[in-house]
């Protein structure tokens, strides 16, 4: 099979988006019907749920990116107070006051995100928790402006285009129109280049950066979007209730938003809408019925609520939306396409070194991991890097890609030092796999492979949300199909990556690396977990890649595989280069036999 052939282009980038639009339209229709025909109490409840859903969608986006915030209510407070103060005390038109409040929340998101996103693990939620507490204290301390702990009222009604939203039913329709548009847009976003990158951040930031994602910038963007949605929710809250105080924006509100996201499903914006609706409705139901039915006083309904929440999560760990999604899957379609090329973007010249490693060494404190290691990978060459455990293969691999700085020596990648940022590596024509499989388990096999083309795309968040990237997405998935055909996994394209065997996951990583059409492919133990037949196919694939003009650096423990596919072998032992030579020379070398191959 050649590296280019007619292939199928899958339509999953199109079908789920149609479903999302249908669900969004359904939200508007149902909410409008409730707003028009339901009693006043239910209309107020409908608005409250909608405002929670807007803020929860932003938090869901954060969770998809692997970020946990316990301070989203603070951004709601910023939006509410800025909007209300400008409209009531400074005479701003209500709509401009609302926009100013949203902008203020976004600015606070930039500031807070720029500080807290440097933190890892549990320090991020703790930092956002502290930020929320500080915000509440600041509101109380600024009593002359904010009304202190008592708050203030007499906030003018929201007006849009000269039409004042004094009617609660009209306000509910506006709020749920915003919910529907946001949910539909963010649902569309998740099926795009940016959405795949956001999901990759949660799995492994280093992996995301290797394929061209500027992780720092994207994480900050997600944080700011979440803050903006929270600010919008807070501003609308102020104009609807016409009274604000610190109480609705405390820690309890932030935790309730997190519960709504978990309850509904942390992997999709519609899960946030479903979670906000279910949690609010359940809380109201329990408050009105449980205490009366049981004849008990106090907050007994919260105990029942906790039991119900635990039961739901035990039954559906991914939340209610994931359970519905499994019960009602969206099937994808396929259509024919033109020939798809996955050959290197630029062929090497005979005698050219794509990778040159000269006398590198690495010390970690007092431990010397590498000493005086030198080798090169030329055009159209497959070079094997072998050695026993602890020989320094992974350290050498990371130095060669610029992920680790050498203590001594030099590395030239395409004739220049490795880039300082991992996200620039793919732009040099370099792609790689990892020693331990790093794929997004929540996504399909095809989506995982499509992520490998991130650096070749140009569409951003706005284009993704409004469907302005369809041509780019079609081309990306065409290449993803072709890459899967090359590794013979196209039959599993629509399977969740979580269902793959280890060997299949390894081949998905290879396909993901191929889609960027690299000049130099770095494979870190790609045969680990492969069966004998799969290893033979991998050897055949490597020879095809070489004939197509791709160079390969292969780190592998399977000696039979290495000896059957490489042009040269670099042997490491105890952090030093033992020898470099043809596979037949390496087989016969007594030093290699003693150090690695055995007798």
N, C-alpha and C positions, 0 to 999 in steps of 0.2 A: 504493500500500500504506500502510495506517495504521501508527501507531506501536505498536498493540497488535492482536494477532490470535491465533487458535488456533495453537499451535506444538507441536513435538515436544520432549519432555524426554529427553535421552540418559541411558542407564543405565551409563555407564562408571564412575561413582562406585560402582556396585554390583558389576559383574562382576569386575573385578580383585581386589576384596576377597574374593570367594568363592574365587578362584584362590589367593589368599594363605593363606586358612584351610586350603585343601586341601594346599598345600605344607607349611604348619606342622605339620599333623597327620601328613603323610608323614614329616617329620623325626623326630617322636617315635616313630613306628612303626619306622622303619629303625634309629634309634639304640637303641631298646629291644631290638630283635632282635640287634643287634651286642653290646650289653651283656650279654645273657643267654647267647648261644651262642658268642661269640668267645673265643679264648684270653686269658689275663690281660694279656699285653703289649698286645694290641689294645684292651682295655678302658682301659688307662692312656692309650694314644694317643687314644682316643675322648674321654676327659675333657680331655686337653690341647687337642685341637682345639676342643672346646666352650668352654673358658675363653677361648681366643684369639678365637673367634667373638663372644662376648659383648662383649669390649673392642673388636673390630674394627667391630661394628655402631655403636657410639658414634662412632668415628672416621669411619665412612661418613657418618653424619648431619652431622658437621662438614664433610666434603668437599662434600656436597650444598649446604651453605650457603656454600661458597666459602672455608672456613677450613682451613688446613693446620696440624696439630700434630705436632711431633716429640717430644712429652713425655708421651704417654698412659701409658707404662709407669710414670711417676712417680705418677700417680693410682692405678694398680694397687698400687704399693708402699704408698701411704697406706692403702688398704683392707686390704691384707694385714697390715701391721704393727700397725695399730690393733686389728684383729680378734684377731690372735694374742696381742698383749700383754694385752688386756682379758680374754681367755678363759684364758690360762695363768697370768698373774701376779696378776690381780685377781679371779679367780673368777666372772667374768660368765658367765651361760648362753651357750652358743656362738651360738645364734641371735640373741641380743641383742648380742653382741659383733660378729657379722657386720653387723647393721643399723647399729651405731655406726660401724664401719669404712666402710660405704657413705656414711653421713651425713658423716663426716669428709672423704671424697673430694669430696662435693658442696660442702661449705663451702670446701675448697681450690679447687674449680672456680670458685666465686663470686669468691674473692679474686684468683686468677690471671687469670681471664677479665676481671674488671673492670679489670685493669692492662694485659694484653696486647692485648685487643680494640680498644684505641685505636690500635694500630699497623696499618699497611697494607703490602700487598705482601709482600716476603720477610722483613720485620722480624717478622711474627707467628710463622712457623715457627722463626726464629732465637731469638726470646724463649722459646718453649716448649722449644726445645732446651736453652737455658741453665737453664730451670727444672728440667728433668729431671736435668741434671748436678748442680745444686745439691742436689736431693733425694737423689741417691746419696751425695754428700759428707756431707750431714747425717746419713744413716743410719749411715755409718761413724764419724762423729765422736761420735754418741750411743751409743757402745759399751756402757756399763753398762745401758742400756735395750733397745737393739736387737740386742745381740750383735756389733756392729761388722761388719767384713768377713766374719767367720766365720758370722754368723747364729745362729739358735737353733732347737731342736727341742722335742719333748715338747708339741706343741700338741694339746689335747684334740679328739676328733672332733666333727663337727657333728651336732647333734641337732635334730630338728624334731618338735614335739609329743610329746616323750618318746621318740621313735624315733631311735636313734643310727645315723648313716650310716657304719658301720664297714666295710660291704661295698662294694667298689669298683664293683660292677655297679649297685647301688642309687644310688650317688653319680652314676654316669654318666647314669642315667635322669633324676635330678633336674636335673643340669646341662643336659641337652638339652631338658628340658621348659622350662627358663628360656630357652634359645636359641629354641625354637619360639614361645613366647609373645611374646618381645621382637621377633623377626623378623616375626611376624604383625602385632603391634601397630604397629610402625614402618612396615611396608608399608602398612597401612591409613592411617596418618597421612599418608603422602606423597600420598594421593589426597583430601586434605581441605583446608579453608581454610588451616590452619597449614602443611601440607606445601607448598602452592603458594607461600606466602609465603617459606618457607625456600629453595625453589628460586629464587625471584626475587632473594633476597639475593646469590646467586652471580652472577647476570646483571648486576644494577645496583642498588646500594643506594638511590640517589636515586630511581630508578623505583619501587622497592618502597615507599619512604616516601610518594611522591606518592599512592599508592593506600591509604594509611592504616596501613602497617606501622610500628610502632615498632622500627626496625632495631636500635638499641642493645640494647633489652630482649630481642628475639628472638634475636639473636646470642649474648647472654649465656646465655639459656635453653638454647640448643643446646649451648653449651660445657659448661654444668653437667650436662646430661643425659649427654654423652659422658664427663665425669669420673665421674659416678655409675656408669655401666656398667663403666668401667674399675675403679673401686673394688670393685664387686660381683665382677668377675672375679678381682681380687687376693685378696679375702677368701676366696672359694671355693678358690683356689689354696692358701692357707695351711692351710685345714682338710682339704684332700685329701692334700697331701704331708706335712703335719704338721712341716714344716721350711721355714724361709725364710731367705734371705740377699739381699744387694743384687744378686747376679749376674743373677737372672731379670728384674730390673726396670730394666736399664740401657738405654743408647741402642740397642743391637742389638734389643732387644724392641720398642721404639717403631718402629724402621725396619721390622721384620718385620710389624708390624701394618699399616703403611702399604703395604707390598708386597702383603699379603693383600687389602687393599681395592682396590688397583689391578688386581691379578691377577683377582680375582673380578668386579669391576665397581663403580665408585664411585658409581653412581646408585641403588643399591637395597640394602636390608639383607640380602636373600638373597644378593646378590653378596658381601657380607662373609663370610657363612657358607660359601659355596662357595669363596671365596678362602682362608679360613683352613684349610678342609679340604684343598684342593688343594695349597697351599704346604707345609703340615705333612707331608702324605703324600708329596709329591714330595721334600721334604728328607730324610725318613727313608729313602725308597727309594734315593736317590742315595748317602746315607751308607753304606748296607749293601751296595751292589752296584757302584757305579762304580769305587771304588778297587780293589776285588778283581778286577773284570773287566779293568781297564787295567793292573793291577800297579803302580800308582803310590801313593806315600804323600803325606801332607799333605792339605790341604783341596781336593783336585781336584774333589770333588762340588759345591763352591760355584761353580766355574767353569762346570760343566755346568748348574747351576741358573740361573745368570745368563743363559746362552745360551738356555735353554728359556723363561725369563721374557721376554726380548727378542723371541723368536719369537712367543710368544702375543700380546704387545702389538702387534707389527707386523701380525699377522693379524686380531686383534680389539682395536682401540684402546680400545673401551669396556669391555673385560674379558669374561670368559667368560659372565657373566650376560646381558649385552646381546646377545651372539651367540645364546644360547638363546632370549631374548625375541623376537628377530627371526625365528628359525626356528619359534617356537611362539607367535604373537601371540594376545592376548586380545581377541576382538571384542566390541564394545559393542552394546547393544540400544537400541531407542527405544520410547516409548509416548506416547499422546496426553496432552495437558495442557489446562488451562483457559487463558483469555486471559491474556497476559503484558503488563503495562504497562511501557513504558520511557520514558514521558513524564517531564518534570522533576518532582522531588519536590514542588516548590512553584513556581507561576507568578509571574513578576514583575508589578509594578504599573506601569501606564503612567506614564512620567516618572521612574521609579526607575532610578538608575544602579547596576548590579551591580558595575562596575569603574570607578573614577575615578582617573586618573593626573594629578597636578598639579605641573608644573614640576620633574620629576625630573631629576637629573643623576647621573653616576657617573664617578669617577676611579679609575684603577688605577695607583697610584704617581703618576708625572708625566704619564700619558696620560689625556686626557679622552675617555671613550667616549660619554657622553651629556651634553647640555646643554638644560635648559629644554624638556622634552618633556611635553606635556599632551594628553589625550584621555579619552574615556569610552565605556563600552559599556552601553547602556540595555537595558531589558526588551524581549524579542522583537526584538533587533537582531543583525545580522551586520556586524561591523566588520573591515575589512581593514587590515593593517599591512604596508606595503611599503617598499622602499628597496633601493639597490644593495648589493652585498657590502661589509661593514664599516660600514654605516649605523647599526648599533646595535640591530637588530631583536631579536636573541637576548638582548642585555643588558636591553632593555626588557621582553621576555617574562619573563625570570627575576626582574626586580624586581617585576613585576606579580603574580607568584605567591609572592613572599616568599623565593625561593631566594637572591636577592642583595639586600643592603641598599643603598639609594640613598645617595649622598653628600649629596644635597640634594633637596628636594621631598617629596611625600607620596603615598601610595597608599591608597585605601580599597577593600576587597573585601567586598561585601555590607554596606557601611556601616561597616566597622571596618578597622583596619590588618591587613595580611596576618599569618597566624599565624607565630610564631617557629619552629615545627616543621613540616617538610614533611608529616608524617603527619597533621596537623590540617587540611590544605588541603581534602581531600575532604569533611570534615564541614561545611565552609562551603558545600557545593554546587558545588564546582569540580572539574573533571577536565580532563586534558590528554593530548596526544600529544607526541612528541619529534622534534627535528630529525633525529636519527639513530635509526633503528629500535631499540627496546629491548624485545625479547620473549624469552621463555625458549625457546631452540631445542630443548632436550631434551624439552619438553612438547608436547602436541597443540595444535592451533589452539583447540579448545574449552576446554581447560584454561587457556590464556593469557587468553582472554576472561573466563572465570570468575574469574580472579584479580582482575579489576577490581571485583568485588563484595566484596572483603575487608572494607572498612569497614562494610558493611551486616550482616556476620555477627557472631556472638558466641561461637561454639564455639572451644574452645582445644585444647591438645595432648592432654589426658586424654580429652576427649569424642571427639576424632578417633581416638585409638588404640582406643577401646572401642566405636566405632560409635554414639555417642549423638547424632550430628549429622545423622542421615539426612534428617530433614525439611528442615533448613536447606540441606543439600547439594542436595536435589531442587529446591528453590526457586532456588538459585543457578544450577544448570545449565539450568533452564527459562529464566531470563533470558539466560543465555549463548547458548542456541540462538536466542532471539529477536533478540539483538543481531547474531548472524551472519546471520540471515535478512535483517535490515535492510540490511546491507552486501553481501548476496548472496554470502556465502562459506559457507553452511551445508553445501554439498556437500563442503567440505574439513574439516569439523569434526574428524574423527578422524585427519587427516594430521599428522605431526610438523611443527612450525613450521619446522624446518630445511630443509624441502623447498619452502617458499614462495618465489615470486618477490618482488622488492622491492615492487612495487605491491600484491600481496596482503598482504604483511607490514604495509604502511601501513594497509590497511583493517582488519586485525586490531587494530591499535592504536586505530583509531577505534571499533571495536566494544567493545574493552576499556574505553574511556573512557565509552561510552554506558551500559554496564551499571549504573553507579552512579547513573544518572538525575540528572545534574548540572543546575543552573540555568544555569551558565556553562561552556561548553566552549571550551577553548583548543587550537587546532590549529596545530602548528608544521610548516609545509611538508608538508601531508598529500598533495599531488598529486605529489610527487617520486617518480619511478619508475612512475607510472600511465600506461597507454595512453590514447589519445583517448577511447575508449568508456568507460573507467573514470572518467576525469575528468568526463564528462557525467553519469555516475551519481552522482559525488560532489556535483556542483552540485545535482542533484535531491534528494539526501539532505539537504544543508544547508538547502534551502528547506523540506523536510518538518520538519526539526528546529525551524526558526523558527516554522512554523505550530503546532507542538506546544507552543510556549512556551519554547523553549530559546534562550539568547543565545550568540553565537559570536564569539570573537576569532580571526581567521585571519591567520597569517603565511604568505605564499606568494610565489613568484617568477613563477608562471604568471599573467600579467596578464589574459589572456582569461578565465580561471577566476574571478579576483578580481572583475573588472568585471561578470561575469554573475551574481554571487550576493550581493554585499555591499550594505548600505544606505549605509555611509560608508567612506571610505578615509582612512587616516592615512599620510602620506608622510614618511619619514625620509631625511635626507641628511647624511652626515658627523657623525652624532650629534645632529643638531638636527631639530626638527619643521619640515618644509618647508611643509606645508599639510594641512588636513583638509577634506573635502568630499564631495559626491556623486560617484559614479564618472564621470558625464559631465563634471563640472567638472574632475576630475583629468585626464581624457584631454586636455582642451583647454589646461590650464595650461602655459605656456611653461617655467616653472621645472622642473616635473616632467618635461616632455619632454627638457629639456636634461640633467637630472640622472639620469634613470632610463629613461624609455620610449624615448628615441631619436627620430629624425625619421622 
